[in-house]
Structure formats: structure tokens, C-alpha cells
Amino acid sequence: VYNEARKKDSSFLLSEIAVNSWGYDLLGRAMTKEAIEIFKMNVTLNPDAFNTYDSLGEAYDRAGDRENAIKNYRRSVELNPKNDNAVVRLKKLDPDGPGNRK
């Protein structure tokens, strides 16, 4: 839908913040599958934004998909090593993972 809208009007944009808010609204209504799809779209639209991966990681975590949660939290930390939320979540999800060993 987004791509079609952009073809019709090149000025049509969805901001990272607006899409992220949409995803969290869905999470808040226990619509986790839908939230994951929205967060995935945000990652596609904003592949260099650490927060998009952090949010997708959180949605996967809530869905019980540990592997994808870890993958997205790791990418978020790669983009922003100071992302404390992702660092903390990785330590809980993958205590023996890279960067978590003592």
C-alpha cells in the first residue's frame, strides 16, 4: 500500500516515529502479529535506524520468537552500541551470546 501511495504522490512519506507508534499501538492491543508486520515495514523503510530494530526485537520477544528477537536486538546494538534497552534485553535473552560473556 505504501509503495502504491508513493507512486501516486512522491511526497507521501511515513515517518519512522509515526510507524513505530502504530506498531506499539498494535502491541498495546495484543495484536502482536500485526505489530511485527508494521515494525518489519519500518525496518525496510528505515534500515539504518537502530530504534526500528529495537522495536521489532521487542515485538518478536513478546511473540515468543527468541531467535528473531535476538537477531533484531543485535542489529540495533550494531547500529547504536549505546542502546541500553537492546543491551539489557540481549543479556536476558542470550546470556551466553557474543558480548555477554564475562
C-alpha positions as CSV (number, residue, x, y, z in Angstrom):
1,V,0.0,0.0,0.0
2,Y,2.8,2.4,0.9
3,N,4.6,1.8,-2.4
4,E,1.4,2.4,-4.4
5,A,0.8,5.6,-2.5
6,R,4.4,6.8,-3.2
7,K,3.9,6.0,-6.9
8,K,0.8,8.3,-6.9
9,D,2.3,11.0,-4.8
10,S,6.1,11.1,-4.4
11,S,5.7,13.5,-1.4
12,F,3.9,10.8,0.6
13,L,6.1,9.7,3.4
14,L,5.7,7.7,6.6
15,S,7.9,8.9,9.4
16,E,9.9,6.4,11.4
17,I,8.3,7.7,14.6
18,A,4.7,7.5,13.2
19,V,5.2,3.9,12.0
20,N,6.8,3.0,15.3
21,S,3.9,4.5,17.2
22,W,1.5,2.5,15.1
23,G,3.3,-0.7,15.9
24,Y,3.3,0.0,19.6
25,D,-0.4,0.8,19.4
26,L,-1.0,-2.7,18.0
27,L,1.2,-4.3,20.6
28,G,-0.8,-2.5,23.3
29,R,-3.9,-4.1,21.9
30,A,-2.4,-7.5,21.9
31,M,-2.2,-7.6,18.1
32,T,1.4,-8.9,18.1
33,K,1.4,-10.5,14.6
34,E,0.2,-7.2,13.1
35,A,2.7,-5.2,15.1
36,I,5.5,-7.4,13.8
37,E,4.5,-6.6,10.3
38,I,4.4,-2.9,10.9
39,F,7.8,-3.0,12.6
40,K,9.2,-5.0,9.7
41,M,7.9,-2.3,7.3
42,N,9.6,0.3,9.5
43,V,12.9,-1.6,9.3
44,T,12.5,-1.7,5.5
45,L,11.8,2.0,5.3
46,N,14.5,2.9,7.8
47,P,17.2,0.3,7.6
48,D,19.8,2.5,9.3
49,A,17.7,3.4,12.3
50,F,18.6,1.4,15.4
51,N,15.2,2.0,17.0
52,T,13.3,0.2,14.3
53,Y,15.3,-3.0,15.0
54,D,14.9,-2.5,18.8
55,S,11.1,-2.3,18.4
56,L,10.9,-5.3,16.1
57,G,13.0,-7.2,18.6
58,E,10.6,-6.3,21.3
59,A,7.6,-7.5,19.2
60,Y,9.3,-10.8,18.4
61,D,10.2,-11.2,22.1
62,R,6.5,-10.7,23.1
63,A,5.5,-13.2,20.4
64,G,7.9,-15.7,22.0
65,D,10.2,-15.7,18.9
66,R,13.5,-15.6,20.8
67,E,15.7,-16.2,17.7
68,N,14.3,-13.2,15.8
69,A,14.2,-11.1,18.9
70,I,18.0,-11.7,19.5
71,K,18.7,-11.0,15.8
72,N,17.0,-7.7,15.8
73,Y,18.3,-6.5,19.2
74,R,21.9,-7.4,17.9
75,R,21.4,-5.3,14.8
76,S,20.1,-2.4,16.9
77,V,23.2,-2.6,19.1
78,E,25.4,-2.7,16.0
79,L,23.8,0.5,14.8
80,N,23.9,2.1,18.2
81,P,26.1,0.4,20.9
82,K,24.7,2.8,23.5
83,N,21.2,1.4,23.1
84,D,20.8,0.3,26.7
85,N,17.4,-1.3,26.1
86,A,18.7,-3.7,23.5
87,V,21.8,-4.5,25.5
88,V,19.7,-5.4,28.6
89,R,17.3,-7.5,26.5
90,L,20.2,-9.4,24.9
91,K,21.7,-10.2,28.2
92,K,18.3,-11.7,29.3
93,L,17.6,-13.5,26.1
94,D,21.1,-14.7,25.2
95,P,23.2,-14.6,28.4
96,D,26.0,-16.6,26.7
97,G,25.9,-14.7,23.4
98,P,28.6,-12.5,22.0
99,G,29.4,-9.6,24.2
100,N,27.6,-11.1,27.2
101,R,30.3,-13.4,28.4
102,K,32.2,-12.5,31.5
